[in-house]
Amino acid sequence: MKLHRSIRARLILGAAAVLLAFVTAAGLAVQRAHADSVRVSHFAQLQGTVYLLLAAAELDADGALQMPSAFAEPRLSLPGSGLYASIYSTARNEQWQSPSALGANLPFQREAAVGQWRYDTLDRPGAGFLAATYGVRWATQQQREAPLVLSVLQDKSESDREIAAFNRTLWSWLGGAAFLLLFAQTLLLEWALAPLRRVAAEIRRIESGEQSRIEGDYPAELTGLTGNLNALIGQERVRQTRYKEALSFLAHSLKTPLAVLRTGLGEPAALPAMVAQQVARMDDIVQHQLGRAAASGAARFAPQLLLAPVLARIRDSLNKVYADKGLEIGVDCPPELGWRIDEGDAFELLGNLMDNAAKWARHRVAVRLARDGARLSIRVEDDGPGFSDVESILQLHVRLDERVSGHGVGLAVVNELVASHDGELKLSRGALGGAQVEVLLPVA
């Protein structure tokens, strides 16, 4: 499977990229904060050493600097200890250096504003120093002022080792934590994607014929998908069954007209009329079986269809077909009424109902469409003779030539369409005195 087509791989790579970016940014931020904290701490220590020098410094009557031979900070007395101090007298151009600076060429600072602290990081080839410098104006007993610059250096390698040790620990722990988080995310993704793998496995079993529908219990995010897949599978199987039944019924229903035609071969005089009659019957049979096979019931996936224009087109067609009867076809349907139904199903259902009513009506046909709660109510009635045998009209497996004359084909197709939509079909006598057909279709 290509990487970009795998949801699992894309999620894992995306999570790994986000986690790596987050861990790297967090690590760099913590590393920098620690380095700054270490340097601030060392500068504070250097500042304490400057105060130590101020406490120990003395000026004689001539303004010469007098320093003790030993200090409370022992590193100032130990050559090469890493901590070095200097006091520079600006007026006398004299400089005192701590015994620890013996024999070393160190970058002591000689300039600093009086009363101001100055902190520097000094990098030299092969060595680096943290420097704290402070300027004071010293007053002697003879009321003479002696500007002094106190400078303390510390070998930067000490703070660098401290920072490096922290960085190694930091990145080791962050790396381990990132690996554990990525592993946990992978397990979580495997668990979250397990329903998709189960759906795929069930679809493969359906393709191989091991099961007929998706049967597993899935999370709410997948129930819509599995429900629609089951609806599509069921719809396709119903369609295949209808095609098979239509072919079977067609072959069965055509036997009688063909037998009559075969018998008519022995009566040449009556053959033309017999052929015309039986061809008409066979045409009705073919239309009926094709109507049964086309009854899809695919309302779940159909868009909203406005029903008023459909009724108007059917009424205009019937007015032309039955122009000699001068029928009054009344249609009562809100112009905004829409329903989720296939357009072909709508024309088949309403067309058969209205055509059947117009065929038997004397003067009037009334059609009413409305919402009945969560259902669509369709009522078609006429002022004709009404139904003579309701049970025979709605028998789906009775041969066409055995049906009650007139109503059989259209209403049988309507009955199957209504059943395919899980609806109800009621036949009765209407207010106009003739037949009344009521259809109730539930929401898809």
C-alpha positions as CSV (number, residue, x, y, z in Angstrom):
1,M,0.0,0.0,0.0
2,K,1.4,3.4,-1.0
3,L,2.2,5.6,2.0
4,H,0.0,8.5,1.0
5,R,-3.0,6.1,0.6
6,S,-2.6,4.7,4.1
7,I,-4.6,6.6,6.8
8,R,-2.6,4.7,9.5
9,A,0.8,5.7,8.0
10,R,-0.3,9.3,7.4
11,L,-1.5,9.7,11.0
12,I,1.6,8.1,12.5
13,L,3.9,10.3,10.3
14,G,1.8,13.4,11.1
15,A,1.9,12.6,14.9
16,A,5.6,11.9,14.7
17,A,6.3,15.2,12.9
18,V,4.2,17.2,15.4
19,L,5.8,15.4,18.4
20,L,9.3,15.9,17.0
21,A,8.7,19.6,16.4
22,F,7.1,20.1,19.9
23,V,9.9,18.2,21.7
24,T,12.6,20.0,19.8
25,A,11.0,23.4,20.5
26,A,10.5,22.6,24.1
27,G,14.0,21.2,24.5
28,L,15.6,24.3,22.9
29,A,13.5,26.6,25.1
30,V,14.4,24.7,28.3
31,Q,18.1,24.4,27.2
32,R,18.3,28.2,26.6
33,A,16.5,29.0,29.9
34,H,18.9,26.8,31.8
35,A,22.0,28.3,30.1
36,D,20.8,31.8,31.0
37,S,20.0,30.7,34.5
38,V,23.5,29.2,34.9
39,R,25.2,32.4,33.6
40,V,23.1,34.6,35.9
41,S,24.1,32.4,38.8
42,H,27.7,32.7,38.0
43,F,27.5,36.4,37.4
44,A,25.9,36.7,40.9
45,Q,28.9,34.8,42.3
46,L,31.3,37.2,40.6
47,Q,29.3,40.1,42.0
48,G,29.8,38.6,45.5
49,T,33.5,38.4,44.8
50,V,33.5,42.1,43.8
51,Y,31.9,43.0,47.1
52,L,34.6,40.8,48.8
53,L,37.3,42.9,47.2
54,L,35.6,46.2,48.1
55,A,35.5,45.0,51.8
56,A,39.2,44.1,51.7
57,A,40.6,47.1,49.8
58,E,42.3,50.0,51.5
59,L,44.0,53.2,50.3
60,D,47.0,54.8,52.1
61,A,47.6,58.5,52.5
62,D,49.1,58.7,49.0
63,G,46.1,57.0,47.4
64,A,48.1,53.7,46.9
65,L,46.0,50.6,47.0
66,Q,46.6,48.2,49.9
67,M,45.3,44.6,49.6
68,P,45.6,41.7,52.1
69,S,47.7,38.7,51.3
70,A,44.8,36.2,51.8
71,F,41.0,36.3,51.0
72,A,37.9,34.6,52.3
73,E,37.6,33.2,48.7
74,P,40.6,30.8,48.6
75,R,40.6,30.5,44.8
76,L,41.8,34.1,44.6
77,S,45.1,33.0,46.2
78,L,45.6,29.8,44.1
79,P,47.3,30.4,40.8
80,G,45.3,29.0,37.8
81,S,42.3,28.4,40.0
82,G,39.9,29.8,37.3
83,L,38.8,32.8,39.4
84,Y,40.8,36.0,38.9
85,A,40.4,39.5,40.2
86,S,41.8,42.9,39.3
87,I,41.5,46.5,40.8
88,Y,42.6,49.3,38.4
89,S,43.3,52.8,39.8
90,T,42.5,55.2,37.0
91,A,44.1,58.2,38.6
92,R,47.5,56.5,39.4
93,N,47.3,54.1,36.3
94,E,48.1,51.2,38.7
95,Q,46.6,47.7,38.7
96,W,46.4,45.1,41.3
97,Q,45.8,41.5,40.4
98,S,45.0,38.5,42.6
99,P,47.6,35.9,43.2
100,S,45.5,33.5,41.1
101,A,46.3,35.5,38.0
102,L,50.1,35.1,38.5
103,G,51.8,34.5,35.1
104,A,48.5,34.7,33.1
105,N,47.6,37.2,30.5
106,L,44.0,37.9,31.3
107,P,41.5,40.3,29.7
108,F,40.7,42.4,32.8
109,Q,38.3,45.3,32.1
110,R,39.6,48.8,32.9
111,E,36.6,50.9,32.1
112,A,33.3,51.0,33.9
113,A,31.0,53.9,34.9
114,V,30.9,54.7,38.5
115,G,28.2,52.8,40.3
116,Q,27.3,50.7,37.3
117,W,27.7,46.9,36.9
118,R,28.9,45.5,33.6
119,Y,28.6,41.8,32.7
120,D,30.5,40.3,29.7
121,T,31.2,36.9,28.2
122,L,34.8,37.1,26.8
123,D,35.9,34.5,24.2
124,R,39.6,34.2,23.4
125,P,41.4,31.5,21.4
126,G,41.6,28.5,23.7
127,A,39.8,30.1,26.6
128,G,36.6,31.9,27.6
129,F,35.7,34.0,30.6
130,L,32.7,35.4,32.4
131,A,33.5,38.9,33.6
132,A,31.8,41.2,36.1
133,T,33.1,44.8,36.3
134,Y,32.2,47.5,38.8
135,G,33.3,51.2,38.9
136,V,33.6,53.1,42.2
137,R,34.9,56.4,43.4
138,W,37.0,55.8,46.6
139,A,37.4,58.7,49.1
140,T,40.6,58.8,51.2
141,Q,41.0,60.2,54.7
142,Q,42.6,63.3,53.2
143,Q,39.3,63.9,51.2
144,R,41.0,62.8,48.0
145,E,39.0,60.8,45.4
146,A,40.5,57.7,43.8
147,P,38.4,56.2,40.9
148,L,38.7,52.4,40.9
149,V,37.6,49.7,38.5
150,L,37.1,46.2,40.0
151,S,37.1,43.4,37.5
152,V,36.5,39.7,38.3
153,L,37.0,36.9,35.7
154,Q,35.9,33.3,35.9
155,D,36.9,30.5,33.5
156,K,33.8,29.8,31.3
157,S,34.6,26.1,31.0
158,E,33.1,25.5,34.4
159,S,29.7,26.9,33.4
160,D,30.0,25.2,30.0
161,R,30.5,21.8,31.7
162,E,27.5,22.5,33.9
163,I,25.4,23.4,30.8
164,A,26.7,20.5,28.8
165,A,25.8,18.0,31.6
166,F,22.3,19.4,31.9
167,N,21.9,19.3,28.1
168,R,22.9,15.6,27.9
169,T,20.4,14.8,30.6
170,L,17.7,16.9,29.1
171,W,17.9,15.5,25.6
172,S,18.2,11.9,26.9
173,W,15.0,12.3,28.9
174,L,13.2,14.2,26.1
175,G,14.3,11.6,23.5
176,G,13.1,8.8,25.7
177,A,9.8,10.6,26.5
178,A,9.3,11.3,22.7
179,F,9.8,7.6,21.9
180,L,7.4,6.5,24.6
181,L,4.8,9.1,23.4
182,L,5.2,8.0,19.8
183,F,4.8,4.4,20.8
184,A,1.7,5.2,22.9
185,Q,0.3,7.3,20.0
186,T,0.9,4.4,17.6
187,L,-1.0,2.0,19.9
188,L,-3.8,4.6,20.3
189,L,-4.1,5.0,16.5
190,E,-4.1,1.2,16.1
191,W,-7.0,1.0,18.6
192,A,-8.9,4.0,17.0
193,L,-8.5,2.6,13.5
194,A,-9.5,-1.0,14.5
195,P,-13.2,-0.4,13.5
196,L,-12.2,0.7,10.0
197,R,-10.2,-2.5,9.6
198,R,-13.2,-4.5,10.8
199,V,-15.4,-2.8,8.3
200,A,-12.9,-3.6,5.5
201,A,-12.8,-7.2,6.6
202,E,-16.6,-7.5,6.6
203,I,-16.8,-5.9,3.2
204,R,-14.2,-8.5,1.9
205,R,-16.4,-11.3,3.5
206,I,-19.4,-9.8,1.7
207,E,-17.6,-9.8,-1.6
208,S,-16.6,-13.5,-1.1
209,G,-20.1,-14.5,-0.1
210,E,-19.4,-15.4,3.5
211,Q,-21.9,-13.0,4.8
212,S,-24.8,-10.9,3.4
213,R,-24.4,-7.6,5.2
214,I,-22.3,-5.6,7.7
215,E,-23.2,-7.0,11.1
216,G,-20.6,-5.5,13.5
217,D,-21.3,-2.9,16.2
218,Y,-19.3,0.2,15.3
219,P,-18.7,3.7,16.9
220,A,-21.2,6.5,16.2
221,E,-18.8,8.0,13.5
222,L,-19.1,4.9,11.4
223,T,-22.8,3.9,11.9
224,G,-23.9,6.3,9.1
225,L,-21.3,4.6,6.8
226,T,-22.2,1.1,7.7
227,G,-25.9,1.8,7.6
228,N,-25.7,3.3,4.1
229,L,-23.5,0.4,2.9
230,N,-26.1,-2.1,4.2
231,A,-28.8,-0.1,2.4
232,L,-26.9,-0.1,-0.8
233,I,-26.2,-3.8,-0.5
234,G,-29.8,-4.6,0.3
235,Q,-31.0,-2.3,-2.5
236,E,-28.8,-4.0,-5.0
237,R,-29.9,-7.5,-4.0
238,V,-33.6,-6.4,-4.2
239,R,-32.9,-5.0,-7.7
240,Q,-31.3,-8.3,-8.8
241,T,-34.2,-10.3,-7.3
242,R,-36.7,-8.1,-9.1
243,Y,-34.9,-8.6,-12.4
244,K,-34.9,-12.3,-11.9
245,E,-38.5,-12.4,-10.9
246,A,-39.5,-10.1,-13.7
247,L,-37.9,-12.5,-16.2
248,S,-39.5,-15.5,-14.6
249,F,-43.0,-13.8,-14.5
250,L,-42.6,-12.5,-18.0
251,A,-41.9,-16.0,-19.3
252,H,-44.8,-17.4,-17.4
253,S,-47.2,-14.6,-18.4
254,L,-46.4,-14.8,-22.1
255,K,-47.3,-18.5,-22.2
256,T,-51.0,-17.9,-22.5
257,P,-50.9,-15.3,-25.3
258,L,-48.5,-17.4,-27.2
259,A,-50.7,-20.4,-26.8
260,V,-53.7,-18.5,-28.1
261,L,-51.7,-17.3,-31.1
262,R,-50.6,-20.8,-31.8
263,T,-54.2,-22.0,-31.6
264,G,-55.3,-19.2,-33.9
265,L,-53.0,-20.5,-36.7
266,G,-55.8,-23.0,-37.5
267,E,-58.4,-20.2,-37.9
268,P,-57.0,-17.8,-40.6
269,A,-60.1,-15.7,-40.7
270,A,-59.9,-14.8,-37.0
271,L,-56.1,-14.6,-36.9
272,P,-55.7,-10.8,-37.5
273,A,-58.1,-9.8,-34.7
274,M,-56.6,-12.5,-32.4
275,V,-53.1,-11.2,-33.1
276,A,-54.0,-7.6,-32.4
277,Q,-55.7,-8.6,-29.1
278,Q,-52.9,-10.9,-27.9
279,V,-50.1,-8.4,-28.9
280,A,-51.9,-5.7,-26.8
281,R,-52.0,-8.2,-23.9
282,M,-48.3,-9.0,-24.3
283,D,-47.5,-5.3,-24.4
284,D,-49.3,-4.8,-21.1
285,I,-47.4,-7.8,-19.7
286,V,-44.0,-6.5,-20.7
287,Q,-44.9,-3.0,-19.4
288,H,-46.0,-4.5,-16.1
289,Q,-42.9,-6.6,-15.6
290,L,-40.6,-3.8,-16.6
291,G,-42.4,-1.5,-14.1
292,R,-41.9,-4.1,-11.4
293,A,-38.2,-4.5,-12.2
294,A,-37.7,-0.7,-12.2
295,A,-39.3,-0.2,-8.7
296,S,-36.1,0.7,-6.9
297,G,-37.1,2.2,-3.6
298,A,-33.9,4.2,-3.5
299,A,-35.4,7.1,-1.5
300,R,-32.5,7.2,1.0
301,F,-30.0,8.4,-1.5
302,A,-32.4,10.5,-3.7
303,P,-32.4,14.3,-3.5
304,Q,-35.4,16.3,-2.5
305,L,-37.9,16.3,-5.4
306,L,-40.7,19.0,-5.7
307,L,-43.9,17.0,-6.3
308,A,-46.1,19.8,-7.7
309,P,-44.3,20.0,-11.1
310,V,-44.5,16.2,-11.4
311,L,-48.3,16.3,-10.9
312,A,-48.7,19.1,-13.3
313,R,-46.8,17.2,-16.1
314,I,-48.8,14.0,-15.5
315,R,-52.1,16.0,-15.4
316,D,-51.2,17.7,-18.7
317,S,-50.4,14.4,-20.3
318,L,-53.7,12.8,-19.1
319,N,-55.7,15.7,-20.4
320,K,-54.4,15.0,-23.8
321,V,-54.8,11.2,-23.6
322,Y,-58.4,11.5,-22.3
323,A,-59.4,14.6,-24.1
324,D,-62.6,12.9,-25.4
325,K,-63.9,12.4,-21.9
326,G,-63.6,16.0,-20.9
327,L,-62.3,15.1,-17.4
328,E,-61.9,17.6,-14.6
329,I,-58.6,16.6,-12.9
330,G,-58.1,18.5,-9.7
331,V,-54.7,18.6,-8.1
332,D,-54.2,19.8,-4.5
333,C,-50.4,20.0,-3.7
334,P,-48.5,22.7,-1.9
335,P,-45.9,24.2,-4.3
336,E,-43.1,23.8,-1.7
337,L,-43.9,20.2,-0.9
338,G,-40.7,18.1,-1.6
339,W,-39.8,14.5,-0.8
340,R,-36.8,12.3,-1.0
341,I,-37.8,10.0,-3.9
342,D,-36.3,9.0,-7.2
343,E,-37.9,11.0,-10.0
344,G,-38.6,7.9,-12.0
345,D,-40.3,6.3,-9.0
346,A,-42.4,9.4,-8.5
347,F,-43.6,9.5,-12.1
348,E,-44.3,5.7,-12.0
349,L,-46.2,5.9,-8.8
350,L,-48.3,9.0,-9.4
351,G,-48.6,8.3,-13.1
352,N,-50.1,4.9,-12.6
353,L,-52.5,6.1,-9.9
354,M,-53.8,9.1,-11.9
355,D,-53.9,7.1,-15.2
356,N,-55.9,4.4,-13.5
357,A,-58.3,7.0,-12.0
358,A,-58.7,8.8,-15.3
359,K,-59.4,5.5,-17.2
360,W,-62.4,4.7,-15.0
361,A,-63.6,8.2,-14.0
362,R,-66.8,9.5,-15.5
363,H,-66.2,13.2,-15.0
364,R,-63.9,14.0,-12.1
365,V,-60.5,12.9,-10.7
366,A,-59.2,14.4,-7.4
367,V,-55.5,14.2,-6.4
368,R,-54.3,15.4,-3.0
369,L,-50.7,15.4,-1.7
370,A,-49.8,16.5,1.8
371,R,-47.5,15.8,4.8
372,D,-49.1,13.5,7.4
373,G,-46.8,13.9,10.3
374,A,-43.5,12.4,9.2
375,R,-45.1,10.7,6.2
376,L,-46.2,11.7,2.7
377,S,-49.9,11.2,2.1
378,I,-51.1,10.6,-1.5
379,R,-54.8,10.3,-2.2
380,V,-56.3,9.7,-5.7
381,E,-60.0,9.2,-6.2
382,D,-62.5,9.2,-9.1
383,D,-66.3,9.1,-9.7
384,G,-66.1,5.8,-11.6
385,P,-67.6,2.4,-10.6
386,G,-65.0,1.7,-8.0
387,F,-63.2,-1.6,-7.2
388,S,-64.9,-4.9,-7.7
389,D,-62.2,-7.2,-6.2
390,V,-59.5,-5.6,-4.1
391,E,-57.7,-8.8,-3.2
392,S,-57.2,-9.9,-6.8
393,I,-56.0,-6.4,-7.8
394,L,-53.2,-6.4,-5.3
395,Q,-52.0,-10.0,-5.8
396,L,-48.5,-9.6,-7.1
397,H,-48.0,-13.1,-8.3
398,V,-51.2,-13.6,-10.2
399,R,-50.7,-13.9,-13.9
400,L,-51.8,-10.8,-15.8
401,D,-54.5,-12.6,-17.7
402,E,-56.0,-13.7,-14.4
403,R,-56.3,-10.2,-13.0
404,V,-59.5,-8.2,-12.7
405,S,-59.8,-6.3,-16.0
406,G,-58.7,-2.7,-16.0
407,H,-57.1,-2.0,-12.6
408,G,-54.6,-4.9,-12.4
409,V,-51.4,-3.7,-14.1
410,G,-51.2,-0.1,-12.8
411,L,-52.1,-0.8,-9.2
412,A,-49.9,-3.9,-9.0
413,V,-46.9,-1.8,-10.1
414,V,-48.0,0.9,-7.5
415,N,-48.3,-1.8,-4.8
416,E,-44.7,-3.0,-5.5
417,L,-43.3,0.6,-5.6
418,V,-45.0,1.4,-2.3
419,A,-43.7,-1.8,-0.7
420,S,-40.2,-1.0,-1.9
421,H,-40.5,2.3,0.0
422,D,-41.8,0.6,3.1
423,G,-45.1,2.4,2.7
424,E,-48.8,1.6,2.9
425,L,-51.4,1.2,0.2
426,K,-55.1,1.4,1.0
427,L,-58.0,0.9,-1.5
428,S,-61.5,2.0,-0.6
429,R,-64.5,4.0,-1.9
430,G,-64.0,7.7,-1.9
431,A,-66.2,10.8,-1.4
432,L,-66.8,11.1,-5.2
433,G,-68.5,7.7,-5.2
434,G,-65.8,5.8,-7.1
435,A,-62.4,4.3,-6.2
436,Q,-60.1,5.9,-3.8
437,V,-56.4,4.9,-3.5
438,E,-54.4,6.2,-0.5
439,V,-50.6,5.9,-0.3
440,L,-48.5,6.7,2.8
441,L,-44.8,6.9,2.4
442,P,-42.5,7.2,5.5
443,V,-39.4,9.4,5.6
444,A,-36.4,7.6,4.0
